[in-house]
Amino acid sequence: MLSLKDHPFPVETFFENSLVLTYAAPKEELLKYIPQCLTLDTYKDKWAFIAAAMVKTKRLRPKGLPKLIGNDFILIGYRVFVRFRTKAGKNLRGLYILGSQTNKKKMEFWGNIFTHYNYSTTDIEFTKNGNIVEVYSERSGLDVKVKCGLTEAKLPNSSPFENWTDARKFAGPLPFTFTVNEDKKEILIIEGVRSNWKPEPVEIISENIKFIESKKINGLIHANAFMIENVPYYWKKGRKELYS
């Protein structure tokens, strides 16, 4: 049976803008951040990935309710790219949340009642002027600036990916998000559904992300950066599965 915190009903919103910066590290460096029932989603069996996703949402609300009652929020999620094999043998690609931030107390309050994402409220500015996008939070030590709308963008010099085709496979959000209760050997699976999904590579002008820097991950390098715009999105009701 789902509790209130287990995403007990579907939720819908509209991603006005979503900027994701992904970093790669030797897989051994990220193993300590995930539960044992999950495995890292790796590239060439060497690189694992941690990302910061900064999303400007519109009209977030329980699915099916009028748009007028929805709220606009800025959300920031810090997560590791992972996989989970179900009892039916399906290998699900998804995300394991390390931390979540929002710009409004209302989102922190309701988000922490209906999810396990541990939202905190901080100052966040998300602006787009022409082809320059900036996300800034003084309190959280976040300062990111990118150039979008490019006909051709280069991968970061340090990227482990050989081309944008490979990099796009790690342009979250991925289809599933996982929350694990290790005491009960139980995993909560939340599936996201999207349309108009066209991630576009962006060029990083500057970035400072204190949350990721604070992890002091050895060998951490820039992997990719993508922007998506105008995406209808919803999360299905959570479902649980026992694991051994």
C-alpha positions, 0 to 999 in steps of 0.5 A: 500500500502506498503512503502519502510520501510514495507519490500516491497520485499522478502529477502533471506540469509543463517544462518551460525550460529544463537545463541539465549539466551532467558530469562523469566520474570513474564508476567506483567513485559513485557507487557509494551514493546509491543503494545496493539494489541499484546499479550504475548506468555506465558508459563503456563500463567505465564512466558513471554519471551525476547530474544537476537538472534545473527546471522551470515548471508551469502549472504543476498540479495533480493530473486531471485537475484544472490548469488554473489551480497549478503552480509555477516553480523552479526545481533543481534535482541532483541525481545519479544515473542508475538501472534497476532490474525488476522481478519480471526481468526488465532493466529500467533506466532511471535516476536516484535522487541525492538532493532537491531544491525549489524556489518556493516554500509551498513546493517544499511543503507539499513535495515533502508530504507526497515524495521522498525527495527531501526538498529545501527552499532556496533563492533561485533565478532562472533567466533566458535572454536571447540565447543565454540562459542563467541559473543562479542561487546565492545561498546554494552556491549555484551559478550556471551560464550556457549558450543555447540555440546553436547550430553546432555545439561542441562537446566539453573538452573533457567529455568521455563521449565520442559524439552527441549521439552517445551523449544524448543517451545521458540527457536526463530526465530518464524515464524512471525515478527510484526511491529505496527502503533498504529496511523493507527491501522495497523500491518505489518506482515513479515513471515519467511520461513526456512529449515533444522531447528534443534535447538540444546541446548547449555550450557551457560558458561558466558553472559553479555547482556547490552541491556537486563540488561538495561531494569531492568526487575524484576524477569528475569531468564535464560530460554534456549539457542539454536544454529542452523547452516546452515539454508537457510532462507528467509522473505516474502514480508510484508503484512498489516492488520488493527486491532481494 
